[in-house]
Amino acid sequence: MGTPGLTATDGWTTCSLGHRHWGRAGAAGLLVHRDGADGPELLLQHRALWSHHGGTWGTPGGALHRDESPEQGALREVEEELGLPADALVLGARSVDDHGGWAYTTVLARPVGELDPSRLTLDGESTGVAWVALASLHQVTLHPGLAGSLDRLRPLLLGSPAA
């Protein structure tokens, strides 16, 4: 019998680039965004200190389960970590960070209505959640994966095709 709450695809793996990643079948996260007064705003979670890259701001996400699409995994993770149900979101484009043998897929989504971060239910993997303007991301410590993906995500958030 395995550890309660863990699946066969939970665990560390190493990609062909030599990086260590969580999620033997890859991982996915949900980047919820909305239009703000000064451009796009992103719903980011502040990761608990005990977690991988704790203390940084990033997207809710995690290991994909066997036979789970990135969209399904991202929706499952955002509901587990923030209590945000799938029917409160409209999915959009996706961006894949492929490391060769392992990939992280960021799925973009928009809230169906008003989304107040203070009404979300955090599961302990994060210490907070907030809307952060795309133009203000330099003011917070970003999760390295999100920081490294911004060049690919920015055109999707601004409505222009990715380069």
C-alpha positions as CSV (number, residue, x, y, z in Angstrom):
1,M,0.0,0.0,0.0
2,G,1.3,3.4,-1.0
3,T,1.4,6.7,0.9
4,P,-2.1,8.1,1.4
5,G,-2.9,10.8,-1.2
6,L,0.0,9.9,-3.5
7,T,-0.5,8.4,-6.9
8,A,1.8,6.2,-9.0
9,T,2.9,9.3,-10.9
10,D,3.8,11.4,-7.8
11,G,7.5,11.5,-7.3
12,W,10.7,13.0,-8.6
13,T,12.1,12.3,-12.0
14,T,15.1,13.7,-14.0
15,C,14.6,15.1,-17.5
16,S,17.1,14.7,-20.4
17,L,18.5,18.1,-19.5
18,G,19.5,16.8,-16.1
19,H,16.9,18.8,-14.1
20,R,15.0,17.2,-11.3
21,H,11.2,17.6,-11.5
22,W,8.1,16.6,-9.5
23,G,5.7,14.4,-11.5
24,R,6.7,11.2,-13.3
25,A,4.1,11.8,-16.0
26,G,4.8,15.6,-16.3
27,A,3.0,18.4,-14.5
28,A,0.6,21.1,-15.2
29,G,-0.6,24.4,-13.7
30,L,-3.4,26.9,-14.2
31,L,-2.7,30.5,-14.9
32,V,-5.9,32.4,-14.1
33,H,-5.8,35.9,-15.6
34,R,-8.2,38.8,-16.0
35,D,-8.1,42.3,-17.6
36,G,-7.0,44.9,-15.1
37,A,-6.8,48.7,-15.3
38,D,-3.2,48.6,-16.3
39,G,-3.2,45.3,-18.3
40,P,-3.4,41.6,-17.5
41,E,-3.6,40.5,-13.8
42,L,-2.6,37.0,-12.7
43,L,-4.0,35.0,-9.9
44,L,-0.9,33.7,-8.1
45,Q,-0.4,31.6,-5.0
46,H,2.3,32.2,-2.5
47,R,3.9,28.8,-1.9
48,A,4.3,27.5,1.6
49,L,7.9,27.5,2.8
50,W,8.0,23.7,3.2
51,S,7.1,23.2,-0.5
52,H,9.5,23.0,-3.5
53,H,10.6,26.6,-4.2
54,G,8.7,27.7,-1.1
55,G,8.2,31.4,-0.5
56,T,7.8,32.1,-4.2
57,W,4.7,33.2,-6.1
58,G,3.5,30.9,-8.9
59,T,0.6,29.1,-10.4
60,P,-1.3,26.3,-8.6
61,G,-0.2,23.1,-10.2
62,G,1.4,19.7,-9.8
63,A,2.0,16.2,-11.0
64,L,-0.3,14.8,-13.7
65,H,-2.0,11.6,-12.9
66,R,-1.8,8.7,-15.4
67,D,-4.0,9.2,-18.5
68,E,-4.9,12.8,-17.3
69,S,-4.7,15.7,-19.8
70,P,-2.8,18.8,-18.8
71,E,-6.2,20.7,-18.7
72,Q,-7.7,18.0,-16.4
73,G,-4.6,18.1,-14.2
74,A,-4.5,21.9,-14.0
75,L,-8.2,22.1,-13.1
76,R,-7.8,19.3,-10.4
77,E,-4.8,21.1,-8.9
78,V,-6.5,24.5,-8.7
79,E,-9.5,23.0,-7.0
80,E,-7.3,21.0,-4.6
81,E,-5.0,23.9,-3.7
82,L,-7.3,26.9,-3.9
83,G,-10.8,25.5,-3.7
84,L,-11.6,27.0,-7.1
85,P,-14.0,24.8,-9.1
86,A,-13.7,24.1,-12.8
87,D,-17.1,25.7,-13.5
88,A,-15.8,29.0,-12.3
89,L,-13.3,29.1,-15.1
90,V,-13.1,29.2,-18.9
91,L,-10.0,27.5,-20.3
92,G,-7.8,29.2,-23.0
93,A,-4.5,28.6,-24.6
94,R,-1.7,26.4,-23.2
95,S,2.0,26.7,-23.2
96,V,4.4,23.8,-22.8
97,D,7.8,23.9,-21.2
98,D,9.4,20.7,-22.7
99,H,12.5,19.5,-21.0
100,G,12.8,16.3,-23.1
101,G,11.1,13.4,-21.4
102,W,9.3,15.7,-18.9
103,A,7.1,18.7,-19.6
104,Y,5.2,21.4,-17.6
105,T,2.1,22.6,-19.3
106,T,0.7,26.0,-18.2
107,V,-3.0,26.2,-19.0
108,L,-4.5,29.7,-19.2
109,A,-8.0,30.4,-17.9
110,R,-10.3,33.3,-17.2
111,P,-12.7,33.5,-14.3
112,V,-16.4,33.3,-15.3
113,G,-17.3,36.1,-12.9
114,E,-15.7,38.1,-10.1
115,L,-13.0,36.2,-8.3
116,D,-12.1,37.4,-4.8
117,P,-8.9,35.7,-3.6
118,S,-9.9,36.2,0.0
119,R,-12.9,33.8,-0.5
120,L,-10.7,30.9,-1.8
121,T,-9.9,27.9,0.5
122,L,-6.2,27.2,0.7
123,D,-5.1,23.6,1.3
124,G,-1.8,24.3,3.1
125,E,0.4,24.2,0.0
126,S,0.2,28.0,-0.2
127,T,0.1,30.8,2.4
128,G,-1.8,33.2,0.3
129,V,-3.3,34.0,-3.1
130,A,-3.6,37.4,-4.8
131,W,-4.1,39.1,-8.1
132,V,-0.8,40.5,-9.3
133,A,-0.5,42.8,-12.3
134,L,1.7,41.4,-15.1
135,A,3.5,44.7,-15.1
136,S,4.3,44.3,-11.4
137,L,5.7,40.8,-11.4
138,H,9.2,42.2,-10.8
139,Q,8.0,43.2,-7.3
140,V,7.4,39.6,-6.1
141,T,9.7,36.6,-5.9
142,L,8.4,34.3,-8.7
143,H,8.6,30.6,-8.8
144,P,11.6,29.9,-11.2
145,G,9.4,27.8,-13.5
146,L,7.0,30.7,-14.0
147,A,9.8,33.2,-14.3
148,G,11.4,31.1,-17.0
149,S,8.1,30.8,-18.9
150,L,7.1,34.5,-19.0
151,D,8.6,35.1,-22.4
152,R,6.3,32.4,-23.8
153,L,3.3,33.3,-21.7
154,R,3.3,37.1,-22.1
155,P,2.2,37.1,-25.8
156,L,-0.7,34.8,-24.8
157,L,-1.8,37.1,-22.0
158,L,-1.5,40.2,-24.2
159,G,-3.5,38.5,-27.0
160,S,-0.8,38.3,-29.6
161,P,0.6,35.1,-31.1
162,A,3.7,33.6,-29.3
163,A,7.0,34.0,-31.1
